[in-house]
Amino acid sequence: MLMAVLLFASQPPIIIAHRGSSAERPEHTLAAYERAIDQGSDYIEPDLVISKDGVLIARHENEISGTTDVAARPEFADRKATKTIDGDKITGWFTEDFTLAELKTLRAKERLPLIRSASKAFDGLYEIPTLAEIGALVKEKSKGRKRPIGMYPETKHPTYFRGIGLPLEEPLLKELSAQKLRRGYPIFIQSFEIDNLKALRKQTKWPLVQLIDADASAAKLTSDEGLKEIKKYADGIGVAKDLVIARENGNLGKPTGLVARAHRLGLKVHVWTFRPENPFLPKNLVNNPEEEIRQFLATGIDGLFADLPGMVVAVRDGKK
């Protein structure tokens, strides 16, 4: 644990592979994570949901029709359901209605096929990985390195899952312990839910990160008082890009000052998400994703979530 804390304190801006190298491979697959590691990522980010039999797996959401072939599998047609998740009514297929063995029969597919046609070419090749399998990959790929690969898991919809008797927190901490990742492997645990992080703070010394979207709740959370409250239970904030550099008429504007205010309280600032494709870029930086990265690095941020981590590593290291 001591090594993890030291790494947390002394890192230059870290590159966090957002769902793996998700601009090049279907997200949250071992292939996406491995490619991200090979490109120089400091951390990989598995979003965690859970199976019917209580196994943590990596998917961005528990509704999986957009990232797997479940909708095309006639044997699972009767699993289609409509549920209310965190206030939103959603229709589809949900991980908590499948055992791990059933989920392992599914195959991942590209979530944004019209934008990421190269990644779509890998549809149907990869399984849904478990947290245990991701941990094994991290340990294997860390062999012979001066610094081990870090993991940056996110608990997805933890209140919802606890409400249906499938809590995420205890299995997460148990798996990290079973993998012995506590011995020198850098870890951050992130969540949008405040109560989830407060509960985790009582159970672990791993660094915790409060996620903040650029929505109606952002003003309160990123105010000076809001940041002071976050500091009581978390070690950093993971914020949407617009909260660090606002867009003005679709163009990248000026820094908001959030980074400096968070740093004064001792909070790290990690920013999401850097994507290379033009639909995600500011109008004044179309075809120039590298410049967007440079401008954010200039604000003094401590880390970046990236869909194409190799490019961000190159910019950070002055190779682009």
FENRAPE-V845953 format. One record per residue. N is the residue number from 1. BURIAL is 1 if it has 9 or more other ideal C-beta (glycine too) atoms within 8 Angstrom, else 0. Layout:
BEGIN
{{N;BURIAL} {N;BURIAL}}
END
This chain:
BEGIN
{{1;0} {2;0} {3;1} {4;1} {5;1} {6;0} {7;1} {8;1} {9;0} {10;0} {11;1} {12;0} {13;1} {14;1} {15;1} {16;1} {17;1} {18;1} {19;1} {20;1} {21;1} {22;1} {23;1} {24;1} {25;1} {26;1} {27;1} {28;1} {29;1} {30;1} {31;1} {32;1} {33;1} {34;1} {35;1} {36;1} {37;1} {38;0} {39;1} {40;1} {41;1} {42;1} {43;1} {44;1} {45;1} {46;1} {47;1} {48;1} {49;1} {50;1} {51;1} {52;1} {53;0} {54;0} {55;1} {56;1} {57;1} {58;1} {59;1} {60;1} {61;1} {62;1} {63;1} {64;1} {65;1} {66;0} {67;1} {68;1} {69;1} {70;1} {71;0} {72;0} {73;1} {74;0} {75;0} {76;1} {77;0} {78;0} {79;1} {80;1} {81;1} {82;0} {83;0} {84;0} {85;1} {86;0} {87;0} {88;0} {89;0} {90;1} {91;0} {92;1} {93;1} {94;1} {95;1} {96;1} {97;0} {98;1} {99;0} {100;1} {101;0} {102;1} {103;1} {104;0} {105;0} {106;1} {107;1} {108;1} {109;1} {110;1} {111;1} {112;0} {113;1} {114;0} {115;0} {116;1} {117;0} {118;0} {119;1} {120;1} {121;0} {122;1} {123;1} {124;0} {125;0} {126;1} {127;1} {128;1} {129;1} {130;1} {131;1} {132;1} {133;1} {134;1} {135;1} {136;1} {137;1} {138;1} {139;1} {140;0} {141;1} {142;1} {143;0} {144;0} {145;0} {146;0} {147;0} {148;1} {149;1} {150;1} {151;1} {152;1} {153;1} {154;1} {155;1} {156;1} {157;1} {158;1} {159;1} {160;1} {161;1} {162;1} {163;0} {164;0} {165;0} {166;1} {167;1} {168;1} {169;1} {170;0} {171;1} {172;1} {173;1} {174;0} {175;1} {176;1} {177;1} {178;0} {179;1} {180;0} {181;1} {182;1} {183;0} {184;0} {185;1} {186;1} {187;1} {188;1} {189;1} {190;1} {191;1} {192;0} {193;1} {194;0} {195;0} {196;1} {197;1} {198;1} {199;1} {200;1} {201;1} {202;0} {203;0} {204;0} {205;0} {206;1} {207;1} {208;1} {209;1} {210;1} {211;1} {212;1} {213;0} {214;1} {215;0} {216;0} {217;0} {218;1} {219;0} {220;0} {221;1} {222;1} {223;0} {224;0} {225;0} {226;1} {227;1} {228;1} {229;0} {230;1} {231;1} {232;0} {233;1} {234;1} {235;1} {236;1} {237;1} {238;1} {239;1} {240;1} {241;1} {242;0} {243;1} {244;1} {245;1} {246;0} {247;1} {248;0} {249;0} {250;0} {251;1} {252;1} {253;0} {254;0} {255;0} {256;0} {257;0} {258;1} {259;1} {260;0} {261;1} {262;1} {263;1} {264;0} {265;1} {266;0} {267;1} {268;1} {269;1} {270;1} {271;1} {272;1} {273;0} {274;1} {275;1} {276;1} {277;1} {278;0} {279;0} {280;0} {281;1} {282;1} {283;0} {284;0} {285;1} {286;0} {287;0} {288;0} {289;1} {290;1} {291;0} {292;1} {293;1} {294;1} {295;1} {296;1} {297;1} {298;0} {299;1} {300;0} {301;1} {302;1} {303;1} {304;1} {305;1} {306;1} {307;1} {308;1} {309;1} {310;1} {311;1} {312;1} {313;1} {314;1} {315;1} {316;1} {317;0} {318;0} {319;0} {320;0}}
END
